[in-house]
Amino acid sequence: MTRSVHPVEAYEPLEPYPPRTANLADILERILDKGVVIAGDIKIDLLDIELLTIRVRLFISSVDTARKAGIDWWETEPALSSRAAHDALYDENKRLRERLTELETSGHHRHDRQKETEQA
């Protein structure tokens, strides 16, 4: 009895490329580069009456990616930007000065009318 011996073939994975392992830094870099949106709604109903709805929209990205998406609210939020805080204070100061000038002007006219009435 003769046995034929076949050469052992090398193991070939089922997938063309084995899965890569990624470390946390790679994952964060990819998320910040592309951006991730997480959205969800929480609704509380009682007998078909909507009591509460909470809508959550979370966008995680780098500043550059957010700007490309048209999101830049942190630049105009006074609590987050010293420039925005300065601009908000400047605008408020300007409005208050205009209001003060208006009140002083109307006060002078009223004072002049009172003098005219007293003299007559």
C-alpha positions as CSV (number, residue, x, y, z in Angstrom):
1,M,0.0,0.0,0.0
2,T,1.4,3.3,-1.0
3,R,0.3,6.6,0.4
4,S,0.6,9.8,-1.5
5,V,1.8,12.7,0.5
6,H,0.5,16.1,-0.4
7,P,2.5,19.2,0.6
8,V,0.9,21.2,3.4
9,E,-0.5,24.5,2.1
10,A,0.1,27.7,4.0
11,Y,-2.9,29.0,6.0
12,E,-4.7,31.8,4.1
13,P,-7.0,34.0,6.1
14,L,-10.6,34.3,5.0
15,E,-10.3,38.1,4.8
16,P,-7.9,39.6,2.4
17,Y,-6.4,41.7,5.1
18,P,-6.3,40.8,8.8
19,P,-8.0,43.3,11.1
20,R,-5.8,46.1,12.4
21,T,-5.6,46.9,16.0
22,A,-5.8,50.6,16.7
23,N,-4.7,52.3,19.8
24,L,-6.7,55.1,21.5
25,A,-4.6,57.9,19.9
26,D,-5.4,56.6,16.4
27,I,-9.1,56.4,17.2
28,L,-9.2,59.9,18.6
29,E,-7.3,61.2,15.7
30,R,-9.8,59.7,13.3
31,I,-12.8,61.0,15.3
32,L,-11.4,64.5,15.5
33,D,-10.4,64.5,11.8
34,K,-13.7,63.3,10.5
35,G,-16.1,64.2,13.3
36,V,-18.8,62.1,15.0
37,V,-22.4,63.0,15.5
38,I,-24.4,61.4,18.3
39,A,-28.1,62.2,18.3
40,G,-31.0,60.9,20.4
41,D,-34.4,61.8,21.8
42,I,-35.8,61.0,25.2
43,K,-39.6,61.3,25.4
44,I,-41.7,60.8,28.5
45,D,-45.4,60.3,27.8
46,L,-48.3,59.6,30.2
47,L,-51.5,58.4,28.7
48,D,-50.6,59.7,25.2
49,I,-49.8,63.1,26.7
50,E,-46.2,64.3,26.1
51,L,-44.8,65.4,29.4
52,L,-41.1,65.9,28.5
53,T,-38.9,65.7,25.5
54,I,-35.2,66.0,25.6
55,R,-33.3,66.2,22.4
56,V,-29.6,65.5,22.5
57,R,-27.3,66.4,19.6
58,L,-23.6,65.9,20.2
59,F,-20.9,66.7,17.6
60,I,-17.4,65.7,18.5
61,S,-14.6,66.9,16.3
62,S,-11.5,69.1,16.1
63,V,-12.0,72.9,15.9
64,D,-10.9,72.8,12.2
65,T,-13.5,70.1,11.3
66,A,-16.2,72.0,13.2
67,R,-15.4,75.2,11.3
68,K,-15.6,73.3,8.0
69,A,-19.1,72.1,9.1
70,G,-20.1,75.7,9.8
71,I,-20.0,75.5,13.6
72,D,-18.2,78.3,15.4
73,W,-20.4,79.3,18.3
74,W,-17.6,79.3,20.8
75,E,-16.1,82.3,19.0
76,T,-19.2,84.4,19.8
77,E,-20.0,83.0,23.2
78,P,-18.9,85.5,25.9
79,A,-18.3,82.8,28.5
80,L,-15.9,80.9,26.2
81,S,-14.1,83.7,24.3
82,S,-12.4,86.7,25.7
83,R,-12.9,88.6,22.4
84,A,-16.6,87.8,22.4
85,A,-16.8,89.0,26.0
86,H,-15.0,92.2,25.1
87,D,-17.4,92.7,22.2
88,A,-20.4,92.1,24.3
89,L,-19.2,94.6,27.0
90,Y,-18.4,97.1,24.3
91,D,-21.9,96.7,22.8
92,E,-23.6,97.0,26.2
93,N,-21.5,100.0,27.1
94,K,-22.5,101.7,23.8
95,R,-26.2,101.0,24.3
96,L,-26.0,102.4,27.9
97,R,-24.3,105.5,26.7
98,E,-26.9,106.1,24.0
99,R,-29.7,105.6,26.5
100,L,-28.0,107.9,29.0
101,T,-27.6,110.6,26.3
102,E,-31.3,110.1,25.4
103,L,-32.4,110.5,29.0
104,E,-30.2,113.5,29.6
105,T,-31.6,115.2,26.4
106,S,-35.2,114.5,27.4
107,G,-34.4,115.6,31.0
108,H,-33.0,119.0,29.8
109,H,-36.1,119.6,27.7
110,R,-38.3,118.8,30.7
111,H,-36.2,121.0,33.0
112,D,-36.4,123.9,30.5
113,R,-40.2,123.5,30.3
114,Q,-40.5,123.6,34.1
115,K,-38.5,126.8,34.2
116,E,-40.7,128.4,31.6
117,T,-43.8,127.3,33.5
118,E,-42.4,128.7,36.8
119,Q,-41.4,132.1,35.2
120,A,-44.9,132.5,33.6
